[in-house]
């Protein structure tokens, strides 16, 4: 086995990653022109590329001081100079308890009589009191920020932040707009990265919704003093917390009070299960009621070279064990963070453009196709009610109508799409997709490098940003070193370069597939169009209509070869077939505001 020391063998044969990687970088993170044209118009003519900043590269130039001692303490001095917005709790607890929504929930539960004393309310609300009292302590936040910079420097090689839209965030923040950051959940590290990025760029640190159960009372107290909204002590999971009839009203009232205080909020949404989407539904409900005038949503794309694993239940021993492991590992992997352009949630809701008129069950959409009955086939969108289950509205006086609930689901889908589109494709994702889908039986290092260059150009052409640069040898060597536990890398004497094969195990396949998902997301609609064409050609081939044997101009001789077809495909039928395949795609692949008929002018 070769220990990845082969880069010197192939450097002479390789060229640098295409110059477009350094000169042309796609503009990502723009808000939707269909749903929020007014928000997009504010950013026109401001698409200057401002570069990236490595959050872990802190030196004396980022402080007000100079000298030998400053170079040793520059990280602490930098964090101490960051602007921190205090968040006093004041009478927040009283305001939450006096909320009509909380009072109605208590009355419906018959735990307290209507208009009962506040002591009875507090007894029933006692599990939620620590959550309501969550605050941001400036001194503790600076200490935790310094600790996180040191810890991430021990774990990661770099944290690259795209600076393009930071000026827009500063502008809307100075104008008094309420910001809500939305990201797709990948790891618990997401909850720490976004506040750290905002702290280091002098933006208001958000209250972070973190679906984490922390058993250590001291650790829970520290997290709640830096703005982390944890699960109630009595709930092990997010689903269990939502089952409590008081949890949703209390959290809605808490969000209302935070926004009234001018605070920002950070929310993660799971693309697979839809968990976290209920927080966006709460914010939209507050805007509809008039409790909050408007918020600016900021999709955040976070890309990892290696997605870190973490448990949703954390104790003090778990944290100490993780800190001890940092002493025996070298930094590896990098993170790319894209903060997208902020846009108005009120504009998205009231414009009427972000809506889906036909939400239908999957069986209604595909059963006519399976039964080969085109006369009964219908156009519409698959109903994704599981993204916002009805249990979320269990504590509400009345469940919202289908259009209201569908609008909330549409917004959740749109934000999943926006956050996913803002993610950069990392080098491990490129190599994983090539090894998993193109070279499943193995590939030589030189061929892999050539395909990485080709795939990079294809991604840039499709306006997808990439999170790497340098020579092909460096990029591929770096990726293989991170993926090494899931690969077999052999140096064969008869070959000039090593041979790479994915390990034949389920764990290796799942790991490579996890990294390759972002590449699949980029090409999925083209793949749908190709599958639709292939399916229609197979039907024509099986029917044998208008077929002839290729003769190559030879008369009177039997010629063996492929069958050649003169085929004309109906565009409407091709579009219909592509749409039927789209019903099977996961959420976030295409924006919900895109009409089904627009697929004609798209990938097909």
NUGUPA-807916 format. One record per residue (C-alpha): residue number from 1; x negated, y negated, z. Coordinates in steps of 0.001 Angstrom, whole numbers. Layout:
     n        xx        yy        zz
   NUM         X         Y         Z
...
***
This chain:
     n        xx        yy        zz
     1         0         0         0
     2     -1284     -3411      -857
     3     -1003     -6109      1806
     4       171     -8791      -611
     5     -3389     -9781     -1474
     6     -2733     -9554     -5171
     7     -2230    -13228     -5963
     8     -5833    -13670     -7080
     9     -5368    -10949     -9697
    10     -2566    -12722    -11503
    11     -3276    -16417    -11018
    12     -5241    -16604    -14250
    13     -2288    -15275    -16238
    14       294    -17599    -14761
    15      1427    -21115    -15404
    16      2749    -23598    -12935
    17      6456    -23580    -12119
    18      8090    -25663    -14893
    19      7355    -29397    -14652
    20     11084    -30090    -14424
    21     10869    -28763    -10883
    22      8824    -31791     -9932
    23     10269    -34404    -12308
    24     13907    -33466    -12683
    25     15943    -32648     -9612
    26     19702    -32194     -9987
    27     21950    -34619     -8149
    28     23839    -32525     -5607
    29     26301    -33439     -2913
    30     28499    -35841     -4864
    31     32134    -35865     -3797
    32     34854    -34516     -6066
    33     35836    -36841     -8917
    34     39253    -35181     -9064
    35     40325    -35462     -5405
    36     38362    -38486     -4161
    37     37623    -40843     -7079
    38     37523    -43921     -4821
    39     34872    -42382     -2567
    40     32857    -41367     -5617
    41     33098    -44867     -7092
    42     31326    -46337     -4058
    43     28241    -44266     -4888
    44     28027    -45025     -8615
    45     24635    -46371     -9654
    46     23004    -45245     -6386
    47     21664    -41879     -7496
    48     17996    -42723     -6993
    49     15942    -39740     -5907
    50     14522    -40589     -2479
    51     12661    -37337     -1930
    52     12453    -35088      1093
    53     11189    -35331      4627
    54      9738    -32474      6626
    55     11320    -32810     10040
    56      8521    -30812     11682
    57      5749    -33012     10289
    58      5585    -35716     12961
    59      2517    -37958     13146
    60      1486    -41245     14705
    61      2727    -43280     11730
    62      6292    -42493     12843
    63      5695    -44130     16227
    64      4894    -47681     17313
    65      1509    -46667     18721
    66     -1883    -45574     17396
    67     -4874    -43794     18831
    68     -6296    -40426     19816
    69     -3874    -39893     22704
    70      -912    -40864     20530
    71     -1838    -38174     18006
    72     -1598    -35610     20824
    73      1756    -36922     22059
    74      3280    -38204     18815
    75      6234    -35771     18907
    76      7347    -36912     22365
    77      6801    -40570     21457
    78      8756    -40150     18225
    79     11774    -38611     19974
    80     11683    -41253     22703
    81     11894    -43931     20009
    82     14924    -42412     18262
    83     18167    -44296     18679
    84     20671    -42446     20844
    85     24309    -43454     21236
    86     25575    -42848     24754
    87     28879    -41030     25190
    88     30464    -41779     28562
    89     33342    -39486     29503
    90     35124    -42236     31519
    91     38836    -41293     31814
    92     38896    -38765     28974
    93     40218    -35998     31241
    94     43181    -38105     32281
    95     43959    -39065     28686
    96     43881    -35432     27556
    97     46168    -34366     30413
    98     48605    -37160     29564
    99     48729    -36135     25914
   100     52256    -35319     24746
   101     50955    -32227     22966
   102     49411    -30840     26166
   103     52470    -31738     28259
   104     54791    -29945     25836
   105     52559    -26867     25865
   106     52550    -26804     29673
   107     56322    -27210     29779
   108     56865    -24467     27206
   109     54651    -22154     29225
   110     56788    -22897     32321
   111     53689    -23285     34408
   112     54612    -26836     35316
   113     57983    -28610     35295
   114     58456    -31408     32830
   115     57118    -34588     34410
   116     55381    -32510     37096
   117     52459    -33699     39190
   118     48977    -33984     37737
   119     47579    -31489     40265
   120     49658    -28706     38740
   121     48432    -29699     35304
   122     44807    -29623     36418
   123     45173    -26169     37966
   124     46414    -24716     34695
   125     43857    -26675     32667
   126     40924    -25734     34904
   127     39366    -23311     32340
   128     39188    -26180     29844
   129     37887    -28909     32160
   130     34176    -28289     31357
   131     34981    -28529     27640
   132     36859    -31801     28108
   133     33966    -33213     30155
   134     31420    -32467     27423
   135     29281    -35557     26939
   136     25994    -36766     25433
   137     23320    -37807     27916
   138     20670    -39941     26124
   139     17773    -38848     28344
   140     18616    -35145     28213
   141     19283    -35350     24475
   142     15769    -36696     23874
   143     14250    -33926     25996
   144     16250    -31237     24188
   145     15339    -32817     20828
   146     11642    -32635     21687
   147     11992    -29006     22820
   148     13827    -28075     19602
   149     11142    -29682     17428
   150      8491    -27661     19249
   151     10479    -24418     19078
   152     11339    -24797     15395
   153      7678    -25549     14646
   154      6865    -22159     16200
   155      9514    -20354     14165
   156      9686    -22183     10819
   157      7155    -23489      8365
   158      9172    -26596      7515
   159     12619    -28194      7697
   160     13041    -30219      4500
   161     15805    -32846      4575
   162     17149    -34389      1364
   163     17160    -38172      1848
   164     19421    -39086     -1086
   165     22674    -39611       812
   166     21272    -40722      4176
   167     21567    -44388      3228
   168     25276    -43842      2480
   169     25698    -42217      5899
   170     24015    -45170      7586
   171     26279    -47536      5679
   172     29576    -45834      6547
   173     28401    -45414     10134
   174     27706    -49146     10419
   175     31139    -49853      8943
   176     32702    -47932     11816
   177     33890    -44909      9840
   178     34443    -41704     11789
   179     32197    -38935     10448
   180     32915    -35205     10514
   181     30103    -32927      9312
   182     31234    -29619      7798
   183     28938    -26692      7009
   184     29314    -23032      6101
   185     28429    -20801      9034
   186     25363    -18643      8524
   187     23616    -18620     11890
   188     23828    -20214     15309
   189     20771    -22197     14268
   190     23123    -24311     12124
   191     24576    -25824     15303
   192     21121    -27044     16373
   193     19783    -28201     13015
   194     22460    -30783     12162
   195     22241    -32722     15480
   196     18437    -32610     15286
   197     18413    -34019     11741
   198     20790    -36827     12703
   199     18824    -37640     15864
   200     15552    -37916     13927
   201     17185    -40270     11388
   202     18780    -42567     13994
   203     22337    -41486     13216
   204     24942    -40761     15870
   205     24518    -37222     17201
   206     27826    -35355     16791
   207     29831    -33292     19208
   208     29070    -29818     17894
   209     31755    -27138     17890
   210     29797    -23971     18669
   211     31710    -20649     18934
   212     29224    -19371     21498
   213     29788    -17704     24848
   214     27039    -18712     27284
   215     26962    -16780     30548
   216     24265    -18811     32281
   217     25891    -21704     34147
   218     22713    -23815     34019
   219     22275    -23312     30275
   220     25973    -24022     29684
   221     25677    -27246     31695
   222     22681    -28411     29639
   223     24407    -27686     26325
   224     27587    -29476     27380
   225     25536    -32571     28269
   226     24141    -32770     24737
   227     27550    -32628     23061
   228     28009    -28878     22474
   229     31656    -27774     22734
   230     31442    -24115     23760
   231     34068    -21422     24150
   232     36015    -21360     27433
   233     34365    -19158     30089
   234     37304    -16740     29969
   235     37085    -16081     26201
   236     34490    -13813     24630
   237     35257    -14713     21023
   238     36826    -17533     19051
   239     39874    -15405     18224
   240     40411    -14635     21903
   241     40248    -18338     22769
   242     42850    -19187     20107
   243     45239    -16651     21646
   244     45596    -18853     24734
   245     48697    -20990     24240
   246     46968    -24014     25801
   247     43675    -23829     23915
   248     44866    -25338     20635
   249     46792    -28279     22202
   250     43903    -29109     24525
   251     41329    -28961     21727
   252     43527    -31082     19452
   253     43886    -33660     22221
   254     40122    -33530     22837
   255     39372    -34147     19153
   256     41805    -37056     19198
   257     40077    -38658     22184
   258     36601    -38104     20723
   259     37595    -39812     17492
   260     39218    -42658     19441
   261     35886    -43117     21231
   262     34151    -43446     17857
   263     32276    -40140     18176
   264     31256    -37886     15300
   265     32000    -34160     15128
   266     30210    -31199     13546
   267     32281    -28166     12511
   268     31258    -24895     10887
   269     33585    -22836      8689
   270     33112    -19170      7863
   271     33620    -18431      4173
   272     34455    -14777      4900
   273     36928    -15062      7781
   274     37950    -18728      7663
   275     37049    -19199     11336
   276     36452    -22825     12117
   277     39019    -24036      9601
   278     41503    -24659     12412
   279     39389    -27633     13537
   280     39819    -29269     10138
   281     43548    -28551     10321
   282     43656    -30325     13701
   283     41927    -33403     12286
   284     44289    -33485      9302
   285     47277    -33188     11641
   286     46028    -36166     13670
   287     45724    -38257     10500
   288     49225    -37259      9413
   289     50651    -38248     12811
   290     48863    -41594     12658
   291     46825    -40861     15790
   292     43626    -41280     13766
   293     43491    -43692     10801
   294     40982    -41733      8705
   295     37735    -39753      8849
   296     34871    -39376      6399
   297     33989    -35748      5726
   298     30330    -34896      5068
   299     29651    -31420      3616
   300     26246    -30112      4701
   301     24355    -27465      2739
   302     21832    -25477      4794
   303     19549    -23015      3001
   304     17221    -20544      4724
   305     14302    -18574      3381
   306     15265    -16018      6012
   307     18649    -16298      7701
   308     17992    -15931     11459
   309     20037    -13431     13413
   310     21625    -14376     16715
   311     24235    -13057     19118
   312     27463    -14924     19846
   313     27027    -14099     23544
   314     23972    -15654     25163
   315     22574    -15360     28656
   316     19522    -16845     30306
   317     17603    -13577     29892
   318     18323    -13640     26132
   319     16901    -17150     25832
   320     13796    -16315     27882
   321     13231    -13173     25811
   322     13444    -15192     22599
   323     11048    -17859     23927
   324      8563    -15145     24902
   325      8704    -13686     21398
   326      7677    -17071     19965
   327      4236    -16672     21531
   328      3488    -13634     19351
   329      4641    -14764     15949
   330      3371    -17141     13319
   331      5667    -19732     11706
   332      7317    -18385      8573
   333     10122    -19403      6290
   334     11532    -22826      5634
   335     14915    -24554      5749
   336     16376    -26979      3223
   337     19176    -29325      4388
   338     21345    -31384      2020
   339     23693    -33959      3541
   340     26324    -34653       888
   341     28105    -37890        83
   342     30836    -38757      2629
   343     34411    -38960      1371
   344     37771    -39910      2827
   345     39985    -37121      4136
   346     43011    -39420      3976
   347     42330    -40116       303
   348     42088    -36395      -390
   349     45417    -35732      1344
   350     47386    -38678       -23
   351     46107    -38701     -3596
   352     48156    -35592     -4337
   353     45374    -34231     -6525
   354     44004    -31735     -4035
   355     46888    -29306     -4051
   356     47888    -25915     -5349
   357     51482    -25636     -6523
   358     51665    -21856     -6837
   359     50308    -19826     -3906
   360     51286    -16218     -4548
   361     50436    -12883     -2912
   362     47738    -10911     -4683
   363     50127     -8088     -5583
   364     52435    -10522     -7408
   365     49509    -11756     -9478
   366     47844     -8464    -10355
   367     50575     -5816    -10222
   368     51990     -6745    -13670
   369     48461     -6448    -15065
   370     47916     -3049    -13482
   371     51267     -1835    -14832
   372     50363     -3267    -18242
   373     53427     -5481    -18310
   374     52311     -8836    -19700
   375     55883    -10114    -19883
   376     56041    -10256    -16074
   377     52572    -11735    -15574
   378     52426    -15105    -13835
   379     49858    -17842    -13426
   380     49049    -19021     -9940
   381     46542    -18840     -7111
   382     46004    -16080     -4595
   383     47505    -16931     -1218
   384     44725    -17135      1369
   385     46848    -17432      4494
   386     44175    -15689      6577
   387     42004    -18822      6293
   388     44485    -20518      8642
   389     46504    -17831     10464
   390     49925    -18640     11862
   391     48586    -17978     15383
   392     46919    -21396     15155
   393     50396    -22964     15203
   394     51756    -20740     17972
   395     51585    -23570     20514
   396     53073    -26209     18212
   397     56729    -27218     18717
   398     57460    -26094     15183
   399     55343    -24358     12584
   400     54563    -26615      9617
   401     56195    -26027      6285
   402     54398    -24019      3631
   403     53275    -27127      1674
   404     51669    -28613      4801
   405     49891    -25408      5709
   406     48862    -24841      2102
   407     47352    -28334      1966
   408     45237    -27576      5046
   409     44073    -24320      3458
   410     43271    -26169       234
   411     41110    -28671      2129
   412     39289    -25831      3899
   413     38635    -24136       550
   414     37406    -27374      -996
   415     34972    -27999      1853
   416     33629    -24447      1639
   417     33027    -25046     -2066
   418     31420    -28468     -1475
   419     29093    -27223      1264
   420     28101    -24156      -756
   421     27455    -26271     -3855
   422     25125    -28496     -1815
   423     22918    -25561      -825
   424     19558    -25210     -2525
   425     18441    -21874     -3954
   426     15402    -20661     -2033
   427     12602    -18571     -3501
   428     13648    -15501     -1492
   429     17096    -15771     -3079
   430     15623    -15737     -6587
   431     13371    -12763     -5910
   432     16140    -10864     -4091
   433     18606    -11314     -6951
   434     16050    -10212     -9543
   435     15044     -7120     -7565
   436     18619     -6217     -6714
   437     20324     -6742    -10068
   438     17710     -6791    -12830
   439     14823     -4657    -11559
   440     16499     -2172     -9234
   441     14032       552    -10278
   442     11028     -1671     -9696
   443      8996     -4293    -11515
   444      5387     -5358    -11852
   445      4279     -8598    -10225
   446      3513    -10335    -13519
   447      6960     -9544    -14970
   448      8599    -10677    -11732
   449      6739    -14000    -11930
   450      7880    -14503    -15507
   451     11498    -13825    -14549
   452     11289    -16198    -11572
   453     10222    -18999    -13945
   454     13072    -18135    -16323
   455     15696    -17992    -13568
   456     14453    -21282    -12095
   457     15009    -23023    -15426
   458     18492    -21507    -15695
   459     19431    -22755    -12227
   460     18145    -26263    -12880
   461     20016    -26314    -16177
   462     23223    -25569    -14256
   463     22609    -28519    -11928
   464     21614    -26296     -9012
   465     18779    -27502     -6814
   466     15954    -25198     -5772
   467     14117    -25253     -2472
   468     10555    -24474     -3505
   469      7684    -25621     -5694
   470      4086    -24823     -6552
   471      2475    -22218     -8749
   472      4350    -19059     -9634
   473      1778    -16967     -7821
   474      2292    -18913     -4616
   475      6086    -18866     -4887
   476      6363    -15143     -5576
   477      3688    -14194     -3049
   478      5408    -16275      -381
   479      8807    -14692     -1126
   480      7480    -11151     -1126
   481      5699    -11724      2179
   482      9025    -12714      3764
   483     10915     -9839      2131
   484      8139     -7280      2743
   485     10034     -5228      5396
   486     12701     -4465      2782
   487     10383     -3728      -155
   488      7853     -1138     -1215
   489      4786     -2836     -2706
   490      2328      -409     -4245
   491     -1046     -1051     -5864
   492     -1355      1608     -8580
   493     -4933      2159     -9873
   494     -3738      2430    -13469
   495     -1986      -939    -13288
   496     -3537     -4375    -13225
   497      -935     -5791    -10857
   498      1172     -4349     -8009
   499      4522     -2678     -8456
   500      7465     -3846     -6330
   501     10527     -1695     -5558
   502     13404     -2395     -3125
   503     13524       103      -276
   504     16225      2754      -832
   505     18144      1977      2349
   506     21448       350      3134
   507     19804     -2230      5408
   508     17445     -3322      2629
   509     20265     -3573        89
   510     22441     -5631      2435
   511     19548     -7949      3282
   512     18691     -8582      -361
   513     22370     -9056     -1195
   514     22705    -11668      1572
   515     19874    -13701        49
   516     21138    -13220     -3521
   517     24644    -14548     -2818
   518     23738    -18166     -3573
   519     22390    -17141     -7009
   520     25516    -15074     -7627
   521     27623    -18099     -6699
   522     25904    -20133     -9437
   523     26575    -17647    -12238
   524     29833    -16063    -11056
   525     32202    -17950    -13368
   526     30052    -17143    -16381
   527     30074    -13517    -15273
   528     33871    -13634    -15040
   529     34083    -14973    -18598
   530     31695    -12275    -19840
   531     33699     -9550    -18078
   532     36919    -10848    -19626
   533     35374    -10745    -23115
   534     33941     -7287    -22446
   535     37312     -5961    -21270
   536     39076     -7238    -24376
   537     36380     -5819    -26659
   538     36717     -2448    -24950
   539     40443     -2493    -25654
   540     39773     -3273    -29311
   541     37118      -571    -29528
   542     39416      2043    -28026
   543     42174      1134    -30484
   544     39805      1303    -33479
   545     41427     -1678    -35204
   546     39439     -3402    -37994
   547     36349     -1293    -37474
   548     33829      -166    -40045
   549     30512      1647    -40011
   550     27483      -564    -40545
   551     25998       467    -43925
   552     23177     -2062    -44322
   553     23882     -2206    -48062
   554     23378      1558    -48665
   555     26028      3109    -50914
   556     26941      6767    -51086
   557     24995      7787    -48006
   558     26170      8610    -44528
   559     24725      6061    -42175
   560     24567      6681    -38460
   561     24658      3591    -36316
   562     26713      1429    -34043
   563     30285       597    -34795
   564     30731     -2977    -35976
   565     33958     -4872    -35379
   566     35479     -7940    -36941
   567     37332     -9273    -33917
   568     39192    -12494    -33220
   569     40055    -12979    -29547
   570     43098    -14980    -28536
   571     41989    -17876    -26352
   572     45124    -17893    -24200
   573     44854    -14150    -23580
   574     41148    -14485    -22819
   575     41877    -17287    -20343
   576     44608    -15225    -18727
   577     42255    -12253    -18340
   578     39563    -14467    -16805
   579     42050    -15952    -14347
   580     43143    -12482    -13284
   581     39533    -11656    -12469
   582     39179    -14937    -10551
   583     41831    -13741     -8107
   584     39322    -11162     -6856
   585     36583    -13701     -6139
   586     35761    -14794     -2572
   587     36739    -18282     -1340
   588     34520    -21200     -2263
   589     33528    -20089     -5746
   590     35574    -22766     -7508
   591     37309    -25884     -6177
   592     41039    -25447     -5507
   593     41801    -28763     -7241
   594     40696    -27219    -10545
   595     43792    -26184    -12474
   596     43915    -22617    -13817
   597     44250    -23929    -17374
   598     40961    -25834    -17024
   599     39134    -22518    -17193
   600     39515    -22735    -20969
   601     37224    -25709    -21210
   602     34866    -24260    -18640
   603     32894    -21040    -18689
   604     34884    -18969    -21174
***
